[in-house]
């Protein structure tokens, strides 16, 4: 981070905004840090900054972490491997009219052939 006196920032704010896109600028007043100038090179960076500093989002993240520590939740690997027990497996097209259930048992699919 670069330190710059407030008097310089006031004289050339647009220049320091451009510099802040690449590195944070600590603004000093009478030699003491008074604030930070943060620039955003893109709309995505601005969105990320807002999200990372949104108290509602931070509360949700904290609650989710607490839930995981308490043993509630599902690992990402488990989500990708099989659907939750309360949701049926989508039909597999082109497999002779049968559908695999979450337990692995085949059942006849209803449709033109199953009536």
Secondary structure, DSSP 8 states (H G I E B T S, - for coil): -EEEEHHHHHH-HHHHHHHHTTS-EEEEETTEEEEEE---SSHHHHHHHHHHT-HHHHHHHHHHHHHHHTT-S--HHHHHHS--TTS-----TTSTTEEE-TTS-EEE--STTT-
